[in-house]
Structure formats: structure tokens, C-alpha cells
């Protein structure tokens, strides 16, 4: 496909993936119109700072708002516009403010937080996904309220960190038997329990929530925890309900099923970011990645293919988290059958965990070892064969372990 000044590109979603798609299209030579629709009324912003500086009042500037001159690059930005349906046969997107015509459409509608059953509408219950969420939580921290966090995943740990730094009393409840269950193996996740205790956070695992009431969290075992505020962080799922009946194929997890060129099942429609899963040849499975790096990389590939390219999308997944005074990073993807190696002492301040498939490095989890992460990411991308003995020695640089 070759762009012309008459063609209309429409991007649904003004988060990082949507903004990067619009910018990439223009940078790579799209000559037609570009319309970017955002459901929120705020100018586009970055989400990672929400659990950090934004909670303490830094709600504008490079840490949050994205510094893009939309008018200067010829992108029409429509805020407060909700997509409601897609009519591919008519090349028409339906919104709450009327239809929008397109020639090429990119779905970048992101993900929405999973709601704790029975918590909707209960006073004092919060999510942390948007700028408005952060603004509502700021007074909680300022007042040093007693907080219960539901979920010991990444967002739960990050908010618990911020709340403790603000002087709040914090209890984290997790239905699984350990933090980050399903993400990290028990041997590693159990070592992270101590991080909560060191920070003065009470962590209760195997603690399913039965009900949330004003000022109270009731657990399935009958225990009750006083809570002036409750923050729910139990995951997110693709925001794709509006695609029902459109012909765009969705997976059981509601993710848009794209091919390795980020094309959907409907001609002229692509999908990127948190709402789309793609087939990874590197890992032999479909991946759904809810992290910033995917929202930056995918749009560049989608834009190239919209403009007539033939680029496969198969990145090395990457994300980071800052919690309890530690910088945590992960690159790659590992499964239960992959061999795990420790690199350093997990009771210490800096260590890594590596996963191998045969003699090929496929993933690394690093705590306070950013050099390990940077080198591992390159080795994973190259599918480099490595020496186990050298890998396990924290004094040896990872790049020196290549066979």
C-alpha cells in the first residue's frame, strides 16, 4: 500500500501505543490525514509515572504528559471520544460523537483494570490506571490513611511502596500463596516476601477477599482488616468490547489476534500495544504484553507495514518496576520447562535469575543489576548459545559467557 494525501488513517486510543503509531506513521512518510482518538479528556500521557511521581503532585511535565506537537506534525487529536463499534464493510468507526471514516485503522485501545467483584461503587475503593485515578489517590497519601492493597503483583507492590514512603500503614493481601505467582517461580518469589517486611508493609498471602465494605476488607477465612482506603491491583484485560461483531478476531483473553505483521483478521485494520497478542517465532507461542516497551516498539513495525513494508514483529519482551527501594527488570519469556540458574545471592541487594532452553538464554530477571539486563537482552535477541558455569558467576559479564 502506498500513502497518498487522500488516505485517512485513524488510530483508536491515545495512550503510548496510539501516540507512537500516529508519530511513526508521519515520520515514516504517511502523506494522508491522521486522526487520533482518546477516550480520556486529558492530553496523552505516560502511564509508568502514575505509580511514582504523579501520586505526589507531579501531574504535568516530561514525567507524565507526552511532549508531542500534534498540530505541528499534522495529527488531529480528538479527546473524550469513545469508540463504540467498527463497520469494516463501510470503513467506518462509530463513536459516541458520531462516525469517523477511515482507510486504515489501528486499534490501540489498551487495557482496562480488572474490577474486584463486589467492589464497584464502594466508597474508598480505588484503581490506579489513569491520571484521574492518581489524582483521587493523592489525598489518601497526603492524609496518611490506612491502606489495604489487593494484589501483590507489580502495580500492588509499586503502590505499596509509594504509600509507605508517604507514611501510610499498608497491608497487602494476595489470594495466591506468594507474590507474583504465575510470573516468577516459588523459589524466587518467596525471597521477595522480605522486601515487604523491610518496608514495614504487612503481606498476607493465601488471603482471598470475600467482600469490601466502607472502611473494611473481609477475607474468605473470616478475618477483617480495617481500611480507610482500598487499592485494587489484580490485573488488566484488553479493552476490546467495542469490537464485538466487527469481524476482528479476538482470543479467549479478549486480545485482538494479530499476525506477525500486526494485521488483524480484517483488511486495513491493525492492532498494537496492550490490546493485541502476536505470534512469537522466538518463543513458539502467542504473547500478550502489557508493558511500555511493547507500546513503543509495536507501532513502528505497524507503521512500516501500513506503508508497504513487510516487517515481522517479534521483540524480546522487556519491563521494569521500582519497588521497596529496588530496581527490578525482566527481559524475554520463560516457561515452566525452562532451566533456571541463579546469578548471585537472592538475599543480597543485587542478583539475577536466568532461564535457558537447552544452551540458549531465553529470559533474565534482574534485581539491581542493569548491566546484566542490557547484555542479556542482546543475547536473547541473538538466540546466543551460552556457558552455564560462566552465566552463574556474577563476577563474569554475561557477554563473556557466549559459546
C-alpha positions in Angstrom: 0.0 0.0 0.0 1.3 3.5 -0.9 0.1 6.5 1.1 -1.5 9.5 -0.7 -2.8 12.8 0.6 -6.4 11.5 0.2 -6.0 8.5 2.5 -7.3 8.6 6.1 -5.5 6.8 9.0 -7.4 6.6 12.2 -5.9 5.4 15.5 -8.2 4.3 18.3 -6.5 5.0 21.7 -4.3 7.9 22.8 -2.1 6.1 25.2 1.6 5.4 24.4 0.8 2.9 21.7 -1.6 5.1 19.9 0.6 8.2 20.1 3.6 6.3 18.9 1.6 4.9 16.0 0.5 8.4 14.9 4.0 9.7 15.2 5.6 6.7 13.4 3.1 7.0 10.5 4.0 10.6 9.9 7.8 10.0 10.4 7.8 7.1 8.0 6.1 9.0 5.2 2.3 8.8 5.6 1.0 11.7 3.5 -2.7 11.5 4.3 -4.6 12.6 7.3 -4.1 11.0 10.7 -6.8 11.1 13.4 -6.0 10.0 16.9 -8.9 9.3 19.3 -8.6 9.2 23.0 -11.3 8.2 25.5 -9.9 10.4 28.2 -10.1 14.2 28.1 -6.5 14.6 29.3 -3.8 15.2 26.7 -1.9 12.0 26.1 0.4 11.0 28.9 2.8 8.2 30.0 1.4 5.7 32.5 4.6 4.4 34.4 4.9 7.7 36.3 1.4 7.3 37.7 2.6 4.9 40.5 5.5 7.2 41.3 5.8 11.0 40.9 2.2 11.7 39.8 0.8 10.4 43.1 2.8 13.1 44.8 1.7 16.0 42.6 3.9 15.8 39.6 0.9 15.6 37.2 2.4 17.5 34.3 5.7 17.8 32.5 8.0 15.2 30.9 7.3 12.7 33.6 3.7 12.3 32.6 2.4 14.4 29.7 3.8 13.3 26.3 5.7 16.1 24.6 4.3 15.7 21.1 3.3 18.7 18.9 0.3 17.0 17.3 -0.7 20.1 15.3 2.8 20.5 14.1 3.0 17.0 12.6 -0.5 17.1 11.2 -2.3 14.8 13.6 -5.9 15.6 14.5 -6.3 14.8 18.2 -9.9 14.1 19.4 -10.1 13.7 23.1 -13.1 12.4 25.1 -14.1 10.2 22.2 -15.2 6.7 22.9 -15.2 4.0 20.2 -18.4 2.0 20.2 -18.3 -0.2 17.1 -16.5 -0.9 13.9 -18.1 -1.3 10.5 -15.3 -2.6 8.2 -17.5 -3.0 5.2 -18.2 0.7 5.3 -14.7 1.6 6.6 -16.4 3.4 9.4 -15.6 3.7 13.1 -18.6 4.5 15.3 -18.0 6.8 18.3 -20.2 8.5 21.0 -19.8 11.7 18.9 -20.6 10.2 15.6 -19.0 8.1 12.9 -15.4 8.5 11.7 -14.4 7.3 8.2 -11.0 5.6 7.6 -8.9 3.9 5.0 -6.5 2.4 7.5 -7.4 1.8 11.2 -5.1 1.0 14.1 -6.6 -0.4 17.3 -4.6 0.8 20.2 -7.4 0.9 22.8 -5.1 -0.6 25.5 -6.3 -2.5 28.6 -8.6 -1.8 31.5 -8.2 -2.9 35.1 -10.0 -5.9 36.4 -12.6 -4.9 38.9 -12.7 -6.8 42.2 -16.1 -8.5 42.4 -18.5 -6.6 44.7 -16.2 -3.5 45.0 -17.7 -1.3 42.3 -19.2 1.8 43.8 -18.0 1.1 47.4 -16.6 4.3 48.9 -12.9 4.4 49.4 -12.1 1.7 46.7 -9.5 2.8 44.1 -7.8 1.7 40.9 -4.5 3.1 39.6 -4.7 3.2 35.8 -5.4 6.8 34.8 -4.4 10.4 35.7 -7.8 10.8 37.4 -7.1 7.6 39.4 -3.8 9.1 40.6 -5.5 12.4 41.5 -8.1 10.6 43.6 -5.4 8.7 45.4 -3.2 11.7 46.2 -5.3 12.8 49.2 -5.1 9.3 50.6 -1.3 9.5 50.7 -1.4 13.1 52.0 -3.6 12.1 54.8 -1.5 9.1 55.6 -4.5 6.8 55.7 -4.6 3.2 56.5 -4.5 1.4 53.2 -5.2 -2.2 52.0 -3.8 -3.2 48.7 -5.5 -6.1 46.9 -2.9 -7.9 44.8 0.8 -8.5 45.3 1.7 -8.1 41.6 3.7 -5.3 40.0 1.2 -2.5 40.5 0.3 -3.6 44.0 4.0 -3.5 45.1 4.6 -0.2 43.4 1.6 1.5 45.1 2.5 -0.1 48.5 6.0 1.4 48.1 4.6 4.9 47.4 2.1 4.6 50.3 4.8 3.6 52.8 7.0 6.4 51.5 4.1 8.7 52.3 3.8 7.4 55.8 0.6 5.2 55.3 0.1 2.0 57.2 -0.2 -0.6 54.4 -1.4 -4.2 54.3 -1.2 -6.1 51.0 -3.5 -9.1 50.6 -2.8 -11.7 47.9 -5.1 -14.7 47.0 -2.1 -16.8 45.8 0.4 -18.3 48.1 3.2 -15.8 47.2 3.8 -12.5 45.4 3.9 -12.6 41.7 2.5 -16.1 41.5 2.3 -17.2 37.9 5.1 -14.7 37.0 8.1 -15.9 39.0 8.8 -19.4 40.4 8.2 -20.0 44.0 11.9 -20.2 44.9 12.3 -16.6 43.7 9.0 -15.1 44.7 9.3 -16.3 48.2 12.6 -14.3 48.6 10.6 -11.2 47.8 8.4 -11.5 50.8 11.2 -10.0 52.9 11.0 -6.8 50.8 7.5 -6.1 52.2 8.6 -6.7 55.8 11.7 -4.5 55.4 9.5 -1.6 54.2 7.0 -2.0 57.0 4.3 -3.5 54.8 2.2 -6.4 56.1 1.9 -9.0 53.4 -0.8 -11.6 53.7 -0.7 -14.4 51.1 -3.4 -17.1 50.6 -5.8 -14.3 51.5 -8.7 -14.2 49.1 -11.1 -11.2 49.5 -14.7 -12.1 50.2 -16.1 -8.6 50.4 -15.2 -4.9 50.5 -17.3 -2.6 52.7 -16.8 1.0 53.6 -13.8 1.0 56.0 -13.4 -2.8 55.9 -11.9 -5.6 53.8 -13.4 -9.0 54.7 -11.3 -12.1 53.8 -12.6 -15.5 52.8 -11.3 -17.0 56.1 -13.4 -14.6 58.1 -10.7 -12.2 59.1 -11.4 -8.5 58.8 -8.9 -5.7 58.0 -9.7 -2.1 58.7 -9.1 0.1 55.6 -9.6 3.8 55.2 -8.8 3.2 51.5 -8.5 0.1 49.3 -6.4 -0.1 46.2 -7.2 -2.9 43.8 -4.4 -4.2 41.6 -5.4 -7.6 40.3 -4.5 -7.3 36.7 -5.9 -5.8 33.5 -7.5 -7.1 30.3 -7.7 -5.8 26.7 -10.3 -3.0 26.2 -11.9 -4.5 23.2 -15.6 -4.9 23.9 -16.3 -2.3 21.3 -15.0 -4.7 18.6 -17.8 -7.2 19.2 -19.5 -8.2 15.9 -16.8 -6.3 13.8 -15.2 -9.5 12.3 -12.0 -8.7 14.1 -10.9 -11.9 15.7 -10.4 -11.9 19.5 -8.8 -14.5 21.7 -10.2 -16.0 24.9 -8.5 -13.3 26.8 -10.2 -10.7 24.6 -7.0 -9.7 23.0 -7.0 -8.8 19.3 -5.4 -11.6 17.4 -2.8 -10.1 15.0 -0.4 -11.8 12.8 3.4 -11.2 12.9 2.9 -8.1 10.8 0.4 -6.8 13.4 -2.5 -7.2 10.9 -5.9 -8.2 12.3 -8.3 -10.6 10.6 -10.0 -7.6 8.9 -8.2 -6.0 5.9 -6.9 -2.5 6.6 -7.1 -2.9 10.4 -4.0 -3.3 12.5 -3.6 -3.5 16.3 -0.8 -2.6 18.7 0.0 -2.4 22.4 -1.8 -3.8 25.4 -4.9 -4.9 23.4 -3.1 -7.1 20.9 -1.5 -10.5 21.1 1.0 -11.6 18.4 2.7 -14.9 17.4 6.3 -15.1 18.6 8.5 -17.3 16.5 11.3 -16.9 19.1 9.1 -18.4 21.9 6.8 -20.6 19.8 3.6 -19.1 21.3 1.3 -16.1 21.1 2.3 -13.3 23.5 0.1 -10.6 25.1 2.4 -7.9 26.7 1.0 -5.2 28.9 4.2 -3.2 29.2 5.6 0.2 28.0 8.3 -1.2 25.7 5.8 -3.1 23.6 3.7 0.0 23.3 6.7 1.8 21.8 8.1 -0.9 19.5 5.0 -2.3 18.0 3.7 1.0 16.4 7.0 1.4 14.5 6.5 -2.0 12.9 2.8 -1.4 12.2 3.5 1.9 10.6 6.2 0.4 8.4 3.8 -2.4 7.2 0.9 0.1 6.7 3.3 2.0 4.4 4.0 -1.1 2.3 6.8 -2.8 4.3 7.0 -6.4 5.2 8.5 -6.4 8.8 7.9 -9.2 11.3 7.2 -8.2 14.9 9.0 -10.5 17.3 10.6 -8.4 20.1 12.3 -9.5 23.2 9.7 -8.6 25.9 11.0 -6.1 28.4 9.7 -4.4 31.5 10.8 -2.8 34.7 9.5 -2.0 38.2 10.7 0.1 41.1 9.6 -1.3 44.5 10.8 -1.2 48.0 14.0 0.6 47.1 14.9 -1.9 44.4 15.1 -1.6 40.6 13.6 -4.7 39.0 13.9 -5.6 35.3 12.8 -8.6 33.2 13.7 -9.4 29.6 12.4 -12.3 27.5 9.9 -15.0 28.2 10.3 -18.2 30.2 8.1 -21.3 30.7 7.9 -23.9 33.4 10.1 -26.3 31.5 13.0 -23.9 31.0 16.1 -24.4 33.2 16.6 -21.8 35.9 20.0 -20.5 37.0 20.7 -18.2 39.9 23.4 -15.5 39.4 24.3 -14.0 42.8 22.7 -14.3 46.2 18.9 -13.5 46.1 19.2 -12.5 49.8 21.6 -9.7 48.7 21.0 -6.3 47.2 21.9 -7.3 43.6 21.3 -10.6 41.8 19.8 -12.1 38.7 17.9 -15.2 37.6 18.4 -16.7 34.1 16.4 -19.2 32.1 17.8 -21.5 29.5 16.2 -23.6 26.8 19.0 -26.1 26.0 22.0 -23.9 25.9 20.2 -20.8 24.6 19.4 -17.9 27.0 15.6 -17.1 26.8 14.9 -14.8 29.8 16.5 -12.9 32.7 15.1 -11.3 35.8 17.5 -8.8 37.4 17.4 -7.0 40.7 19.8 -4.1 40.9 21.9 -5.5 38.0 21.0 -3.3 35.0 24.2 -4.4 33.2 23.0 -8.0 33.3 19.7 -6.9 31.8 21.2 -4.9 29.0 23.6 -7.7 27.9 21.0 -10.4 28.3 18.5 -8.6 26.2 21.0 -8.6 23.3 22.0 -12.3 23.8 18.3 -13.3 23.9 17.7 -11.4 20.6 20.6 -13.2 19.0 19.5 -16.6 20.4 23.0 -16.9 21.6 24.4 -20.2 23.0 25.9 -19.7 26.4 28.0 -21.5 29.0 26.1 -22.3 32.2 29.0 -22.1 34.5 30.1 -18.7 33.4 26.5 -17.5 33.5 26.1 -18.4 37.1 29.2 -16.4 38.1 28.1 -12.8 38.9 31.7 -11.7 38.5 31.6 -12.6 34.8 29.9 -10.4 32.3 27.1 -12.2 30.5 28.5 -11.4 27.1 31.7 -13.3 28.1 29.6 -16.5 28.6 28.7 -16.8 24.9 30.0 -20.1 23.3 
